[in-house]
Amino acid sequence: MKTNKSIYNRVLMVSALLAVFFWCTACSFYGTAVSLCRGISVKWENGGISPLALTRHQTYAKQDGATDQPEVTLWQANSDKEVMTKDKRIMNTDVIVVFGDCRDITSAVMLHGDFPARSDQFGCAVSSGLAFLLWGSTNVSGLPIKIGGDVRYVRGVFEEEDPRLFYQVQDESKELLSNMQLEFPGTGTREKAESYLVAADFSGGMILELPVIEWILDIIFRFPAIILAAGILVRVIRRGKRLWPYPALFIFFLPSIFAVSAGLFFCMDLPEIPAGFIPTMWSDFEFWKSLFMGHWENLITWMMASPTFRDVRLMLASLMTILFSMCASVFMAIAAFMVRLHAFRDVILGCITYTLVLSLLLLPMVSDHNMMFCKAMYLIPCLWLCVDFMFYRQEEKLVFVPDERKDSDEKSISQQTEN
């Protein structure tokens, strides 16, 4: 019997640790993905928009008193461009030509300095991988580097293994840049982006509504918490249904229902539904069909059209978020099913242990500026422990409900042993 109990506790502990580990890993990838989901992305397969054309439109729009104008960043990724240092060391690298804020198109963390500003004609930023290959160090701020016949100076070094370089083009440039990032005041939507592109006569681009991807990732990342919350609700409803024929017992159980509901409402921080996902009638099935099919086809078309380094990183971070969140959900469900708390001391110890393990696993990731934290990640598992203990205590005061908890108290365990 002791051997079985020991194995049971080990499985419970391993499941709980794996659940927390996978959830923390998902949290890291989730932060990277969300940081790349700002605003609306527009891509041109052929051609693009020049800084000169964008500047002219912004000037005319300002003169006409146009409101609700977005922040716009243009950029172009050029592969295998030759760069050369002062000592004639030559290397091919990815060069990102930008007109606007470089942080709108990358989530990389700066190690030294910063990205070149929009008005910086002679600055650039290099990845740590490129800095090591060219100079053998990341402390290279101020050093010159020749790009396509122009000499530029390193303003900053960002953390990335792939050799990559960012520099700005100026207002008068006629170079066509094939990617646009739109940041609208408030919530950016596809409709706003389409209206802006039509008004500016920037036609032919494919639109990807990144906030929709962010909302989907928000839901997927919270899957372990959603599973626990659903399990809590199922147990409360099942207990309430079995006590319903006994009014006195059900009334005694009502405060528990309100307390658990309030706890779920406080602990669960589900993201708001995007405005474009709310129909005029919830029974309008054609709306749902066209909505999801439209977004799915748009996403597939986008990914099939020569993905950029930003697309690849977003896709990888999204897939890793989904994978690790699903793994965390499985092990979290196993641990929740197996946990049995018979003393208030065990509840306190369990909540403290979970919070400490979670904090220790997240601590190495705190330096990552893209790290995202979720209230439900900390509170819902602790709420499960509290509810589990509450049900155990109520079994003595209310009525024992068969099959609601497997081996729910020590009496049933001892009876099985005697038999």
C-alpha positions, 0 to 999 in steps of 0.5 A: 500500500505504501509503495502504491502511495509513493508511486502515486505521489511521484507521478503527481509531482512529476506531472505538476512539474512538467505542467509548470515547465511547459507552461513557462516555456509557452509563456516565453514563446507567447511573449515573442509572438505577441510582440510581433502582432502589433498593428496591421501588416501589409505586403506587396509581392511585386512593387511596394511603397516608397518613402517619398510617396508615403511622406507626400501622402502624410503631408497632404493628409495633414493639410486636409485635416485628416484624422485617425491617421496611423503610424506607418513603418515601411521596410524591405528585407534584402538577402545576401547583401555584401557588407565590409568592415574597415579592415576589408573583412567581407561577409554576406548578410540580411539587410533590412531597409527601414523607413520608420520605427525599427521596433515595429518590425522586430522584437529583438532585445538590444545588447548595446545602443539602439536602433537607428532613428528615422532621421539617422542617415548614417547609422545602422544596427547589427545582430550579435551574430554578425558582430561576432563574425565581423569583429569578434565582439558585440561591443562594436558601437561607433565602428564603420561598416560599408553597405552597398558603397555607403559607409554607416556607423553601428548605433546598436547591437541586438541579440540574434544569432543570424547575421542581420543589419538594419538601416534607415532610408530617408524621406526623399528615397524612391526605393520601393519597400515591399512591407508596411506596418500600420499602427492605428490609434485605439484598435486597428482593424482590417476595415481601417487598413483597407480605408487607409490604403484606398485613400492613399492610393496604395493598392495591390497589397495583402493585409494580415490582421495581426491582432486577430492572431494575438487574440487566438494566441491569448486563448491558446496560452491560457488553455491550462487555466481554462481547463482547470476553470472548466473542471472547477465549474463542472464539479460545482455544477455536479455537486449542486445537481446532486444536492438539488433534491435536498433544499437545506443542503443546497442552501448550505452549498449556495455560499460555496457556489458564489465564492467559487464564481467570484474566485473564477471571475477574479482569477481568469483574465480572458482577452476581449473578443475583437470587435470584428468577431461580434456579429449582429446576431449570434445565430448568423452561421453564415457570418461565422463561416465567412469570418473563419474561412476568410481569416484562414485563407488570408493567413495561408495566402500570406504565408505562401507569399515568400515569408520574411524573417519576421513572418518566420519568427512569428510563425515559429513562436506561434507554433511553439506557444501552441505546442507547449501550451497543449503539453502543459494542459495535458499534464496540468489536467493529470496533476489536477485529477490526482491531487488530494488535499485533506488539511488546510496546511496542505493547501497553503503549502501547495499554493506556496510551492506552486508559486515558488516553482513558477517564479523560479522557472520564469526568473531566467526569462525576466530579462527578456523584454517581450516576456508576458505574464498572465494573472490566471497562470498564477491564481487558477491552479491555486484556486483549484487547490482551494476548491478541492480542499473545500469539497473534501471538507464539505463531504463531512458536513453535507453528504458524500457524493459517490464518484465525485472524488476518487479515494476522496477521504481516508475512510474510504481508503481504509475500507478498501484496504480492509476489504 
